[in-house]
């Protein structure tokens, strides 16, 4: 199924998407608020109160039902709601055949930059809520991609990136046998990519000198993603004297999943890492290419 990214269609639709609610933008809103007049501040507060009241009273079931007549003829996404409540809150509702070509689903994503809630719905003559999930951070974007070479797309939710570019990546898989959404994984990563040839996911985490650098390979097992193998590089610092002299070494650790059907890995070895050691260098530099 063709990949569809909401961030690509939003400019065409003229929508201000909810990922604008970042901590950086909150600081900008606060800075602007400090400079406006008391009258403007009062008007802004009244608007926020009005929007909060609207969302607190909003009946999502009624909202979804009001679009039932368009479901069978609508080719693109239906976005009945996409609003900024204030500089700290947002809400978006999306309806469409974003999992497969026959079933209609809906997402309702709402909350603040510090807490987001996601509700998953499926239409089968009437709307059914299949799952709810809560995140203690801002969900800034999502897309629909095929991560396992079947006919269905999965839902990828992305959190806000930290200073090193790492962010939460959560993948949801629709289980048609049980009519439910399953959280396949929730990984804090620099990059999470899918290799369609091997049907494996490649995970990378870099950026923090005090944290391990990690590369890992994951596979699908019963609608969930479990590790196959993993390699880590870590910094070992040893104090040599009381005058502040230190010595540092890089260690490399290699793990494998001994079961191949459970979410577990065990350490196979840990060694001092030197680039002159061809085997260890190749293990790290060509981790995803090595079979």
Secondary structure, 3 states (H helix, E strand, C coil): CCCEEHHHHHHHHCCCCHHHCCHHHHHHHHHHHHHCCHHHHHHHHHHHHHHHHHHHHCCHHHHHHCCHHHCCCCCCCEEEEEEEEECCEEEEEEEECCCCCCCEEEEEEEEECCEEEEEEEEECCCEEEEEEEEECCCEEEEEEECCCCCCCCEEEEEECCCCCCCEEEEEEEEECCCCEEEEEEEEEECEEEEECCCCEEEEEECCCCCCCEEEEEEEEECCEEEEEEEEEEEEEEEECCCCCCEEEEEEEEEEECCCCCCCCCEEEEEEECCCCCHHHHHHHHCCCCCC
